Amino acid sequence: MTDRPIVAPEVVPSRMRRALDSDLFYAFKRSPVAIVSAVVAAILILSAVFAPLIAPTNPFDPSSLNLMNGFTPPMAPNAFTGDTFLLGTDDQGRDVFSTILYGMRISLFVGFAAVLFAVVLGIFLGLLAGYFGGWADSFIMRAADVQLTFPSILVAMLIFGIAKGITPVENRDQMAIWVLILAIGLSDWVQFARVVRGATLVEKGKDYVSAARLIGRRPYAIMLRHILPNILSPVLVIATISLALAIIAEATLSFLGVGAPATQPSLGTLIRVGQGFLFSGEWWILFFPACTLLALALSVNMLGDWLRDALNPRLK
Amino acid sequence: MTEPVLSIRDLTVEIPTRHGLFKPVQNVTYDIRPGEIRGVVGESGAGKSMTGNAVIGLLDDPARIASGEIWLKGRRIDNLGVEEQRAIRGGEIGMIFQDPLTSLNPLFTIGEQLVETIQLHLKVSGKEAKERALALLDRVSIPDPKTRFDQYPHQFSGGMRQRVVIALALCSEPSVIVADEPTTALDVSIQAQVLDLIKELARETQVGVILVTHDMGVIADTTEQVTVMYNGQVVENGSTDQVLSAPKHEYTKSLIAAVPRPQVKLHRFPQVSYGGRETTFKIEDLARNWAKTEPSKSGKLLEVEGITKKFLEKSAILPSWRTYFTAVDEVTFDIKDGEVFGLVGESGSGKSTVARMIGTLLDVDGGRIRFDGEEVTAMTPAQIAGYRRQIQMIFQDPFSSLNPRMKVESIVAEPLRHHKLLPVDQISGRVQELLDRVGLTRAAAAKYPHEFSGGQRQRISIARALATQPRFLICDEPTSALDVSIQAQILNILKDLQEHLGLTMLFISHDLPVVRQMCDRVGVMKQGQLIEVQETETLFADPRQDYTKKLLELMPRLAQLSG
């Protein structure tokens, strides 16, 4: 190819135009799996965000509950009150559909916040380890190795237990959500730190980093302004897959009874409550929250898998 | 004339992309006769390698043969099934790739790989295969084949590896070998040996060779027939002597003219005028804005005194257990005001390490660097920041030297912003000016680096380097990743800048003809040591060291070229 001066249109395409023109969006349009996953995830996330507008009742408002409505099967009128509920009610007469919507809010909030926490921590430590090397690198990566020898759910339970021990009893229920975020986030930072460190080592050797050093930029400016934007795509991929895992981790913890309290039920709490009724015939109390969790985790996970393939064609 | 062993007729290769059908090879036709070496030359992206890959049946997935025919010994091979094509590949047609390191499997010994390949194609016993393998190693002049047989690829040097790859290609007694840039990754001295070997083999075994290269010197030295490709099409076909001495097509003419001549020193590099137009740029304006550079106190802007760099080879807890590799060994030279000082040497001789130490990108393990009388090696961090403003560097690889996530505007503006050289509202104007001066349009500022070709990226690099108005510019192989036509443009820009702005330059290259055109004085490096420093003309006319003489002899001879 000859080195012609660029004869580009003087109009600079807008950000939106660029995004729609990008190879990623092109690949997205051609992948049915990605489209279906994205649509399912979007519906679930949006309905959780707008739960107060969508849900027929507010399950947290005791005045709206009627104990007489307890154990109403889905799509059938209650024997005493004659009320019908789309997905039935639980033992206290709470509308299952509404509790799912509100429960999903908590699950998603914990998931997003935990991943965000893990990403920030992982990027920070990974950049330090990769850029400076030496003892900082050894220290951070050995800490990561040690943490990897414990199953992450165990780490999360450990952190949860310690946090519960040091918070005053009256604040426990309020603090529970934040402790969950901390516990899941802390058990998850290792993989981000490892990927970021590896990518940083590669980028550090490239000449644009040398050029920035020659200009006189400080290490932190180089790490944040030059290296970070170039290593974000693998981080994004892991974060998406981690989101699904974090939602499941939260559900697991809540299912084990160490997560979200019954006053602020997440999907995991609902499943825990529901499993007690499974064998007495009230299957819907367990079934619908479990399906929602499955759909949420699966769609986010598939989206993450697709993103990984699309951003890294060599893995296909 | 003998029958051709391989004929390519009207070959067109197409790749469907989302922007439509792209045809990297269009209607290519050429023949190879037994024992003949046909050079295929052209710039990157001209479709040379793609043609070779189509012949071997190694087109990467979306690419496909759209039309045309390939005949091997009277048999059409382009429409064969996968299995039959595989039998031909590595059988009738052998391959030699650019990088000898990646074309050998690092986990098997050379012997195992040879024996496996021989047994795959010829029905012989294990013992006989081993004998053949040893004979082949001997054939490609590998000393002591019996010992080498049981060694692994990493125990071989680059040139030796490429010999092994050639031996592998010969295993199946092919009638044609496709050699895709076989010597590009090698040093000049090794390159000459490998090319001689290929020539000898073609003559003796009557194998036809397709030699794909971008290097006119290789063509002139090695080939009998040459095919010149431009933009996917063959523009000229003929005997090497005739094409080189009397090129018919305009593109061939300008391509030959653009090859730097080792014999004479020209004021400017001739450019490839065909196709792209020459971009004009206005150095004079830049010179007007340029802060008057103070001449240095001693007349010597940079003095390097016995600098040494050691890299850790084996790490250990106790310092006395560690072993080091001396990359640069007590190198001493100085560069006068406004001078272009060249550093030449083979790969691994320590040229780039010297450059990086001067640029404070690497710490010095011994010796002193003085810039305008100030000792760089003893500076405080604040003083180093001031020093870095006065030096800038242009890197070899235009693809890794620009941050892919930053717009060109931010890349060029970064030094201005960092050093607060201009009020914020004037920065964008200065960036436009700088881009103008290196021959890029204004729209370039809003784009990302991946939208530019290698040559254009190198222009962006130059614009960034000029932003701080440096007194000293380090060019580390600035054109070795570029095509010859683009090389000429970039070197001309550097020459003009040097002339108009009175820049002092350290110019590193392994390409001696280029060094002769660019530099006032030249230092020759060998294994970390600076063995000779001379005025350029003296060095080329009367080298003192044997090593320098050897390097000069290996320069590609284009004596028969016109112009």
Chai-1 contact restraints between the chains, C-beta under 6 A:
chainA,res_idxA,chainB,res_idxB,connection_type,confidence,min_distance_angstrom,max_distance_angstrom,comment,restraint_id
A,M1,B,G45,contact,1.0,0.0,6.0,A-B,restraint_1
A,M1,B,S453,contact,1.0,0.0,6.0,A-B,restraint_2
A,T2,B,G275,contact,1.0,0.0,6.0,A-B,restraint_3
A,T2,B,G276,contact,1.0,0.0,6.0,A-B,restraint_4
A,D3,B,G276,contact,1.0,0.0,6.0,A-B,restraint_5
A,D3,B,S453,contact,1.0,0.0,6.0,A-B,restraint_6
A,D3,B,G455,contact,1.0,0.0,6.0,A-B,restraint_7
A,D3,B,I486,contact,1.0,0.0,6.0,A-B,restraint_8
A,R4,B,G276,contact,1.0,0.0,6.0,A-B,restraint_9
A,P5,B,T279,contact,1.0,0.0,6.0,A-B,restraint_10
A,I6,B,T441,contact,1.0,0.0,6.0,A-B,restraint_11
A,A8,B,A443,contact,1.0,0.0,6.0,A-B,restraint_12
A,E10,B,A443,contact,1.0,0.0,6.0,A-B,restraint_13
A,V12,B,A446,contact,1.0,0.0,6.0,A-B,restraint_14
A,Y26,B,R18,contact,1.0,0.0,6.0,A-B,restraint_15
A,K206,B,S400,contact,1.0,0.0,6.0,A-B,restraint_16
A,D207,B,F395,contact,1.0,0.0,6.0,A-B,restraint_17
A,D207,B,S400,contact,1.0,0.0,6.0,A-B,restraint_18
A,D207,B,S401,contact,1.0,0.0,6.0,A-B,restraint_19
A,Y208,B,S401,contact,1.0,0.0,6.0,A-B,restraint_20
A,Y208,B,L402,contact,1.0,0.0,6.0,A-B,restraint_21
A,Y208,B,N403,contact,1.0,0.0,6.0,A-B,restraint_22
A,S210,B,L361,contact,1.0,0.0,6.0,A-B,restraint_23
A,A211,B,S401,contact,1.0,0.0,6.0,A-B,restraint_24
A,L214,B,G359,contact,1.0,0.0,6.0,A-B,restraint_25
A,L214,B,R388,contact,1.0,0.0,6.0,A-B,restraint_26
A,L214,B,M393,contact,1.0,0.0,6.0,A-B,restraint_27
A,I215,B,E414,contact,1.0,0.0,6.0,A-B,restraint_28
A,I215,B,P415,contact,1.0,0.0,6.0,A-B,restraint_29
A,I215,B,H418,contact,1.0,0.0,6.0,A-B,restraint_30
A,G216,B,A385,contact,1.0,0.0,6.0,A-B,restraint_31
A,G216,B,R388,contact,1.0,0.0,6.0,A-B,restraint_32
A,G216,B,H418,contact,1.0,0.0,6.0,A-B,restraint_33
A,R217,B,H418,contact,1.0,0.0,6.0,A-B,restraint_34
A,H226,B,N403,contact,1.0,0.0,6.0,A-B,restraint_35
A,P229,B,R405,contact,1.0,0.0,6.0,A-B,restraint_36
A,N230,B,R405,contact,1.0,0.0,6.0,A-B,restraint_37
